């Protein structure tokens, strides 16, 4: 299908402050302060990523959808999250979305 992205999204580094995500030839930082629903995620949860559209990412094991524009410019997107910045792990809690 024309325009279909054949590259994979890849987590390249994880620290206590956030994680780096490689999208094609662009690497983006997702700080936990801006994306708190990832703070308690395991490496498996962080690295299981789908890239269904050029402008959209999905973490199926976390049920988190993100617009790539919201990663590049989080200040332009209101945070909509069911978790606080320092949550206790709770797998049944619905996660979040930035659209």
JONORDA-V277119 format. One record per residue. N is the residue number from 0. RES is the residue in three letters. PHI is phi in whole degrees, -180 to 180 (* if undefined). D_CENTER is the distance of its C-alpha to the mean C-alpha in Angstrom with 2 decimals. Layout:
N|RES|PHI|D_CENTER / N|RES|PHI|D_CENTER
This chain:
0|UNK|*|25.25 / 1|UNK|-61|25.29 / 2|UNK|84|22.05 / 3|UNK|-74|20.02 / 4|UNK|-79|17.48 / 5|UNK|-100|18.73 / 6|UNK|-78|16.50 / 7|UNK|-99|13.78 / 8|UNK|-79|10.33 / 9|UNK|-137|10.91 / 10|UNK|-80|9.82 / 11|UNK|-104|12.99 / 12|UNK|-161|13.28 / 13|UNK|-129|12.37 / 14|UNK|-134|14.48 / 15|UNK|-69|15.32 / 16|UNK|-97|13.83 / 17|UNK|162|10.26 / 18|UNK|-143|9.06 / 19|UNK|-101|9.80 / 20|UNK|-122|8.39 / 21|UNK|-96|11.42 / 22|UNK|-122|11.70 / 23|UNK|64|15.42 / 24|UNK|-104|17.23 / 25|UNK|-114|14.64 / 26|UNK|-114|12.73 / 27|UNK|-123|10.21 / 28|UNK|-93|9.73 / 29|UNK|-114|6.98 / 30|UNK|-71|9.78 / 31|UNK|-62|9.89 / 32|UNK|-65|12.45 / 33|UNK|-96|10.30 / 34|UNK|-130|7.25 / 35|UNK|-66|9.74 / 36|UNK|-69|8.58 / 37|UNK|-91|7.10 / 38|UNK|-56|10.58 / 39|UNK|-96|12.64 / 40|UNK|-72|10.66 / 41|UNK|-76|12.84 / 42|UNK|-59|12.43 / 43|UNK|-59|12.92 / 44|UNK|-66|10.17 / 45|UNK|-68|7.58 / 46|UNK|-91|9.48 / 47|UNK|-91|10.06 / 48|UNK|-126|8.13 / 49|UNK|-111|10.10 / 50|UNK|-123|10.72 / 51|UNK|-72|13.35 / 52|UNK|-140|14.18 / 53|UNK|-56|14.27 / 54|UNK|-111|12.38 / 55|UNK|-144|9.83 / 56|UNK|-124|6.94 / 57|UNK|-141|7.14 / 58|UNK|-103|6.67 / 59|UNK|-64|10.40 / 60|UNK|-74|11.35 / 61|UNK|-106|9.27 / 62|UNK|56|9.94 / 63|UNK|-116|6.72 / 64|UNK|-111|7.09 / 65|UNK|-137|6.01 / 66|UNK|-77|8.85 / 67|UNK|-64|8.81 / 68|UNK|-60|11.55 / 69|UNK|-72|9.68 / 70|UNK|-78|7.83 / 71|UNK|-66|11.40 / 72|UNK|-138|13.19 / 73|UNK|-62|11.61 / 74|UNK|-66|15.28 / 75|UNK|-89|16.02 / 76|UNK|-128|13.85 / 77|UNK|-67|14.87 / 78|UNK|-76|12.61 / 79|UNK|-123|13.07 / 80|UNK|-145|12.40 / 81|UNK|-94|14.70 / 82|UNK|-123|14.14 / 83|UNK|-88|15.65 / 84|UNK|-66|14.64 / 85|UNK|-131|16.55 / 86|UNK|-79|16.46 / 87|UNK|-84|18.49 / 88|UNK|-60|16.90 / 89|UNK|-153|17.79 / 90|UNK|-62|16.62 / 91|UNK|-85|18.34 / 92|UNK|-73|16.60 / 93|UNK|-59|14.65 / 94|UNK|-90|11.08 / 95|UNK|-157|9.71 / 96|UNK|-154|9.14 / 97|UNK|-123|9.37 / 98|UNK|-119|11.83
